[in-house]
Amino acid sequence: MGIFDFLKKKEFDKISELEKKIISLENTNSELNSNQNRYNGIVDVEFYIKTEKENQL
């Protein structure tokens, strides 16, 4: 393996690692969005229940 092949492999390895980190961040972002949507749904339900109770009084 020549020096240029070695350097190409090193660059390829760096790019591969960056791609893995990007995929991991995308997955984390997706999970956070999902959790945010669930939380927003819970808040909406709690607000609805509170409003209904107040309307019944």
Biopython code that builds the backbone (N, CA, C, O; Angstrom):
import numpy as np
from Bio.PDB.StructureBuilder import StructureBuilder

atoms = [
    (1, "MET", "N", (0.862, -1.177, 0.000)),
    (1, "MET", "CA", (0.000, 0.000, 0.000)),
    (1, "MET", "C", (0.900, 1.229, 0.000)),
    (1, "MET", "O", (1.766, 1.391, 0.861)),
    (2, "GLY", "N", (0.674, 2.085, -0.982)),
    (2, "GLY", "CA", (1.461, 3.301, -1.065)),
    (2, "GLY", "C", (0.927, 4.367, -0.121)),
    (2, "GLY", "O", (-0.144, 4.213, 0.468)),
    (3, "ILE", "N", (1.677, 5.437, 0.016)),
    (3, "ILE", "CA", (1.286, 6.519, 0.915)),
    (3, "ILE", "C", (-0.050, 7.140, 0.505)),
    (3, "ILE", "O", (-0.853, 7.517, 1.359)),
    (4, "PHE", "N", (-0.285, 7.245, -0.821)),
    (4, "PHE", "CA", (-1.539, 7.845, -1.269)),
    (4, "PHE", "C", (-2.729, 6.946, -0.948)),
    (4, "PHE", "O", (-3.802, 7.425, -0.581)),
    (5, "ASP", "N", (-2.526, 5.643, -1.092)),
    (5, "ASP", "CA", (-3.589, 4.698, -0.724)),
    (5, "ASP", "C", (-3.885, 4.788, 0.770)),
    (5, "ASP", "O", (-5.041, 4.762, 1.192)),
    (6, "PHE", "N", (-2.825, 4.893, 1.555)),
    (6, "PHE", "CA", (-2.978, 5.015, 3.001)),
    (6, "PHE", "C", (-3.764, 6.278, 3.361)),
    (6, "PHE", "O", (-4.676, 6.237, 4.186)),
    (7, "LEU", "N", (-3.402, 7.391, 2.738)),
    (7, "LEU", "CA", (-4.085, 8.657, 3.020)),
    (7, "LEU", "C", (-5.546, 8.611, 2.566)),
    (7, "LEU", "O", (-6.425, 9.135, 3.250)),
    (8, "LYS", "N", (-5.803, 7.988, 1.419)),
    (8, "LYS", "CA", (-7.191, 7.843, 0.943)),
    (8, "LYS", "C", (-8.010, 7.042, 1.939)),
    (8, "LYS", "O", (-9.150, 7.393, 2.246)),
    (9, "LYS", "N", (-7.419, 5.956, 2.445)),
    (9, "LYS", "CA", (-8.127, 5.127, 3.419)),
    (9, "LYS", "C", (-8.405, 5.917, 4.694)),
    (9, "LYS", "O", (-9.487, 5.809, 5.272)),
    (10, "LYS", "N", (-7.437, 6.703, 5.129)),
    (10, "LYS", "CA", (-7.629, 7.516, 6.330)),
    (10, "LYS", "C", (-8.797, 8.493, 6.126)),
    (10, "LYS", "O", (-9.643, 8.641, 7.007)),
    (11, "GLU", "N", (-8.840, 9.157, 4.963)),
    (11, "GLU", "CA", (-9.921, 10.095, 4.668)),
    (11, "GLU", "C", (-11.255, 9.366, 4.596)),
    (11, "GLU", "O", (-12.270, 9.865, 5.083)),
    (12, "PHE", "N", (-11.250, 8.180, 3.983)),
    (12, "PHE", "CA", (-12.472, 7.389, 3.888)),
    (12, "PHE", "C", (-12.962, 7.018, 5.286)),
    (12, "PHE", "O", (-14.159, 7.083, 5.566)),
    (13, "ASP", "N", (-12.040, 6.629, 6.157)),
    (13, "ASP", "CA", (-12.403, 6.275, 7.533)),
    (13, "ASP", "C", (-13.003, 7.471, 8.259)),
    (13, "ASP", "O", (-13.975, 7.320, 8.998)),
    (14, "LYS", "N", (-12.430, 8.670, 8.055)),
    (14, "LYS", "CA", (-12.956, 9.880, 8.697)),
    (14, "LYS", "C", (-14.364, 10.178, 8.197)),
    (14, "LYS", "O", (-15.254, 10.504, 8.982)),
    (15, "ILE", "N", (-14.559, 10.066, 6.888)),
    (15, "ILE", "CA", (-15.881, 10.318, 6.303)),
    (15, "ILE", "C", (-16.889, 9.302, 6.831)),
    (15, "ILE", "O", (-18.024, 9.654, 7.153)),
    (16, "SER", "N", (-16.473, 8.058, 6.917)),
    (16, "SER", "CA", (-17.343, 7.002, 7.430)),
    (16, "SER", "C", (-17.762, 7.295, 8.874)),
    (16, "SER", "O", (-18.930, 7.141, 9.229)),
    (17, "GLU", "N", (-16.811, 7.715, 9.695)),
    (17, "GLU", "CA", (-17.122, 8.058, 11.083)),
    (17, "GLU", "C", (-18.086, 9.238, 11.151)),
    (17, "GLU", "O", (-19.015, 9.234, 11.959)),
    (18, "LEU", "N", (-17.871, 10.246, 10.310)),
    (18, "LEU", "CA", (-18.772, 11.399, 10.278)),
    (18, "LEU", "C", (-20.179, 10.988, 9.855)),
    (18, "LEU", "O", (-21.164, 11.465, 10.418)),
    (19, "GLU", "N", (-20.271, 10.114, 8.875)),
    (19, "GLU", "CA", (-21.577, 9.626, 8.436)),
    (19, "GLU", "C", (-22.296, 8.907, 9.575)),
    (19, "GLU", "O", (-23.499, 9.085, 9.767)),
    (20, "LYS", "N", (-21.554, 8.092, 10.328)),
    (20, "LYS", "CA", (-22.147, 7.386, 11.469)),
    (20, "LYS", "C", (-22.645, 8.379, 12.516)),
    (20, "LYS", "O", (-23.722, 8.194, 13.083)),
    (21, "LYS", "N", (-21.866, 9.430, 12.775)),
    (21, "LYS", "CA", (-22.278, 10.438, 13.753)),
    (21, "LYS", "C", (-23.515, 11.189, 13.273)),
    (21, "LYS", "O", (-24.409, 11.490, 14.064)),
    (22, "ILE", "N", (-23.565, 11.491, 11.971)),
    (22, "ILE", "CA", (-24.731, 12.181, 11.414)),
    (22, "ILE", "C", (-25.978, 11.313, 11.557)),
    (22, "ILE", "O", (-27.034, 11.803, 11.958)),
    (23, "ILE", "N", (-25.860, 10.035, 11.232)),
    (23, "ILE", "CA", (-27.000, 9.124, 11.370)),
    (23, "ILE", "C", (-27.444, 9.054, 12.821)),
    (23, "ILE", "O", (-28.642, 9.060, 13.106)),
    (24, "SER", "N", (-26.492, 8.987, 13.737)),
    (24, "SER", "CA", (-26.819, 8.946, 15.157)),
    (24, "SER", "C", (-27.542, 10.219, 15.584)),
    (24, "SER", "O", (-28.520, 10.158, 16.329)),
    (25, "LEU", "N", (-27.066, 11.372, 15.116)),
    (25, "LEU", "CA", (-27.725, 12.638, 15.446)),
    (25, "LEU", "C", (-29.123, 12.711, 14.849)),
    (25, "LEU", "O", (-30.046, 13.213, 15.491)),
    (26, "GLU", "N", (-29.288, 12.216, 13.628)),
    (26, "GLU", "CA", (-30.614, 12.201, 13.005)),
    (26, "GLU", "C", (-31.566, 11.325, 13.805)),
    (26, "GLU", "O", (-32.728, 11.684, 13.994)),
    (27, "ASN", "N", (-31.084, 10.177, 14.278)),
    (27, "ASN", "CA", (-31.923, 9.292, 15.089)),
    (27, "ASN", "C", (-32.288, 9.957, 16.407)),
    (27, "ASN", "O", (-33.432, 9.875, 16.856)),
    (28, "THR", "N", (-31.315, 10.615, 17.023)),
    (28, "THR", "CA", (-31.576, 11.318, 18.280)),
    (28, "THR", "C", (-32.600, 12.427, 18.064)),
    (28, "THR", "O", (-33.514, 12.603, 18.870)),
    (29, "ASN", "N", (-32.442, 13.175, 16.969)),
    (29, "ASN", "CA", (-33.378, 14.244, 16.652)),
    (29, "ASN", "C", (-34.782, 13.687, 16.442)),
    (29, "ASN", "O", (-35.765, 14.275, 16.894)),
    (30, "SER", "N", (-34.870, 12.566, 15.761)),
    (30, "SER", "CA", (-36.162, 11.923, 15.514)),
    (30, "SER", "C", (-36.808, 11.505, 16.838)),
    (30, "SER", "O", (-38.007, 11.702, 17.038)),
    (31, "GLU", "N", (-36.016, 10.932, 17.728)),
    (31, "GLU", "CA", (-36.531, 10.531, 19.040)),
    (31, "GLU", "C", (-37.001, 11.739, 19.837)),
    (31, "GLU", "O", (-38.047, 11.690, 20.484)),
    (32, "LEU", "N", (-36.227, 12.828, 19.793)),
    (32, "LEU", "CA", (-36.619, 14.046, 20.507)),
    (32, "LEU", "C", (-37.914, 14.616, 19.953)),
    (32, "LEU", "O", (-38.782, 15.050, 20.711)),
    (33, "ASN", "N", (-38.043, 14.615, 18.637)),
    (33, "ASN", "CA", (-39.277, 15.105, 18.024)),
    (33, "ASN", "C", (-40.471, 14.254, 18.435)),
    (33, "ASN", "O", (-41.551, 14.773, 18.716)),
    (34, "SER", "N", (-40.265, 12.945, 18.467)),
    (34, "SER", "CA", (-41.328, 12.031, 18.870)),
    (34, "SER", "C", (-41.729, 12.289, 20.320)),
    (34, "SER", "O", (-42.916, 12.331, 20.642)),
    (35, "ASN", "N", (-40.739, 12.461, 21.192)),
    (35, "ASN", "CA", (-41.014, 12.749, 22.598)),
    (35, "ASN", "C", (-41.728, 14.091, 22.752)),
    (35, "ASN", "O", (-42.637, 14.219, 23.573)),
    (36, "GLN", "N", (-41.322, 15.089, 21.968)),
    (36, "GLN", "CA", (-41.967, 16.397, 22.019)),
    (36, "GLN", "C", (-43.428, 16.295, 21.588)),
    (36, "GLN", "O", (-44.305, 16.901, 22.203)),
    (37, "ASN", "N", (-43.682, 15.538, 20.541)),
    (37, "ASN", "CA", (-45.061, 15.347, 20.077)),
    (37, "ASN", "C", (-45.907, 14.658, 21.136)),
    (37, "ASN", "O", (-47.055, 15.039, 21.365)),
    (38, "ARG", "N", (-45.337, 13.632, 21.789)),
    (38, "ARG", "CA", (-46.058, 12.942, 22.865)),
    (38, "ARG", "C", (-46.348, 13.899, 24.014)),
    (38, "ARG", "O", (-47.458, 13.924, 24.546)),
    (39, "TYR", "N", (-45.349, 14.684, 24.393)),
    (39, "TYR", "CA", (-45.516, 15.642, 25.483)),
    (39, "TYR", "C", (-46.602, 16.662, 25.135)),
    (39, "TYR", "O", (-47.462, 16.971, 25.959)),
    (40, "ASN", "N", (-46.551, 17.183, 23.902)),
    (40, "ASN", "CA", (-47.564, 18.154, 23.475)),
    (40, "ASN", "C", (-48.952, 17.543, 23.532)),
    (40, "ASN", "O", (-49.911, 18.216, 23.909)),
    (41, "GLY", "N", (-49.069, 16.277, 23.163)),
    (41, "GLY", "CA", (-50.361, 15.588, 23.232)),
    (41, "GLY", "C", (-50.856, 15.469, 24.662)),
    (41, "GLY", "O", (-52.041, 15.664, 24.932)),
    (42, "ILE", "N", (-49.955, 15.150, 25.575)),
    (42, "ILE", "CA", (-50.324, 15.033, 26.991)),
    (42, "ILE", "C", (-50.776, 16.394, 27.520)),
    (42, "ILE", "O", (-51.776, 16.482, 28.233)),
    (43, "VAL", "N", (-50.047, 17.448, 27.176)),
    (43, "VAL", "CA", (-50.408, 18.798, 27.628)),
    (43, "VAL", "C", (-51.781, 19.173, 27.078)),
    (43, "VAL", "O", (-52.601, 19.753, 27.790)),
    (44, "ASP", "N", (-52.031, 18.844, 25.818)),
    (44, "ASP", "CA", (-53.332, 19.141, 25.210)),
    (44, "ASP", "C", (-54.456, 18.430, 25.955)),
    (44, "ASP", "O", (-55.498, 19.027, 26.226)),
    (45, "VAL", "N", (-54.249, 17.164, 26.285)),
    (45, "VAL", "CA", (-55.264, 16.391, 26.999)),
    (45, "VAL", "C", (-55.488, 16.970, 28.396)),
    (45, "VAL", "O", (-56.628, 17.111, 28.840)),
    (46, "GLU", "N", (-54.394, 17.304, 29.084)),
    (46, "GLU", "CA", (-54.534, 17.883, 30.423)),
    (46, "GLU", "C", (-55.303, 19.203, 30.365)),
    (46, "GLU", "O", (-56.152, 19.461, 31.218)),
    (47, "PHE", "N", (-55.016, 20.028, 29.377)),
    (47, "PHE", "CA", (-55.712, 21.301, 29.222)),
    (47, "PHE", "C", (-57.195, 21.065, 28.928)),
    (47, "PHE", "O", (-58.059, 21.756, 29.467)),
    (48, "TYR", "N", (-57.480, 20.084, 28.069)),
    (48, "TYR", "CA", (-58.867, 19.762, 27.730)),
    (48, "TYR", "C", (-59.630, 19.314, 28.974)),
    (48, "TYR", "O", (-60.751, 19.764, 29.212)),
    (49, "ILE", "N", (-59.032, 18.440, 29.757)),
    (49, "ILE", "CA", (-59.687, 17.939, 30.979)),
    (49, "ILE", "C", (-59.921, 19.091, 31.949)),
    (49, "ILE", "O", (-61.008, 19.211, 32.514)),
    (50, "LYS", "N", (-58.930, 19.928, 32.147)),
    (50, "LYS", "CA", (-59.061, 21.072, 33.044)),
    (50, "LYS", "C", (-60.185, 22.000, 32.573)),
    (50, "LYS", "O", (-61.002, 22.451, 33.377)),
    (51, "THR", "N", (-60.221, 22.278, 31.277)),
    (51, "THR", "CA", (-61.242, 23.160, 30.714)),
    (51, "THR", "C", (-62.618, 22.551, 30.888)),
    (51, "THR", "O", (-63.559, 23.258, 31.250)),
    (52, "GLU", "N", (-62.762, 21.260, 30.642)),
    (52, "GLU", "CA", (-64.047, 20.587, 30.792)),
    (52, "GLU", "C", (-64.523, 20.648, 32.245)),
    (52, "GLU", "O", (-65.701, 20.891, 32.507)),
    (53, "LYS", "N", (-63.602, 20.427, 33.187)),
    (53, "LYS", "CA", (-63.972, 20.488, 34.608)),
    (53, "LYS", "C", (-64.434, 21.892, 34.982)),
    (53, "LYS", "O", (-65.412, 22.055, 35.711)),
    (54, "GLU", "N", (-63.732, 22.899, 34.485)),
    (54, "GLU", "CA", (-64.102, 24.284, 34.785)),
    (54, "GLU", "C", (-65.463, 24.626, 34.169)),
    (54, "GLU", "O", (-66.248, 25.357, 34.772)),
    (55, "ASN", "N", (-65.740, 24.112, 32.994)),
    (55, "ASN", "CA", (-67.014, 24.369, 32.337)),
    (55, "ASN", "C", (-68.178, 23.704, 33.065)),
    (55, "ASN", "O", (-69.312, 24.177, 32.991)),
    (56, "GLN", "N", (-67.903, 22.622, 33.759)),
    (56, "GLN", "CA", (-68.966, 21.917, 34.484)),
    (56, "GLN", "C", (-69.316, 22.598, 35.798)),
    (56, "GLN", "O", (-70.376, 22.343, 36.370)),
    (57, "LEU", "N", (-68.426, 23.465, 36.278)),
    (57, "LEU", "CA", (-68.669, 24.127, 37.568)),
    (57, "LEU", "C", (-69.626, 25.262, 37.456)),
    (57, "LEU", "O", (-69.928, 25.915, 38.454)),
]
sb = StructureBuilder()
sb.init_structure("model")
sb.init_model(0)
sb.init_chain("A")
sb.init_seg("    ")
for serial, (resi, resn, name, xyz) in enumerate(atoms, 1):
    if name == "N":
        sb.init_residue(resn, " ", resi, " ")
    sb.init_atom(name, np.array(xyz, "f"), 0.0, 1.0, " ", f" {name:<3s}", serial, name[0])
structure = sb.get_structure()
